[in-house]
């Protein structure tokens, strides 16, 4: 089922159980090569979400600001984006131009993501593709400016969101995780993959 909420194209249950499990295996391979880490915000506070990346570039944050980097904090190159993730991108975004980055966010106990815009990329004409795996996350959608009325909906395991067009710079975030809502991850938690064209 496909929904549109404030310009966000939400493909509910896009991935079946087998595809979700296979993606978790791919993510374990990414994490083995580029371990999860907790970035520092420019304000000196660590983010509650742990993350890593795959692709030519990875998203990074520290006291110097938010940016993309060619290497993991440990100095190694980011691993390649798995083929199954690229297949989803080709089906829903573009068959020719692939993403430069697949950001892997892991939400453990108490993790959330404040309202933000994805604006560290060079060209906002390219959508951001988001894949949800594991426990459901309460997704909040705002406006192109801070403040104003917002809408929320639960993103469940297997849901895929395409954020493009007028919604590309809409503020959005994750308020909380509904632990125990999925059996995909044995220890619980939510994985969110976001693929972006950076350059």
Buried (B, 14 or more C-beta within 10 A) or exposed (E): EEEEBBBBBBBBEBBEEEBBEBBBEBBEEBBEBBEBBEBBBEEEEEBBBBBBBBBBBBBBBBEEEBEBBEEBBEEEEBBBBBEBBBEBBEEBBBEEEBBBBBBBBBBBEEBBBEBEBBEBBEEBEBBBBBBBBBBBBBBBBBBBEEEEEBEEBEBBBBBBBBBBEEBBBBBBBBBEBEBEBBEBBEEBBBBBBBBBBBE
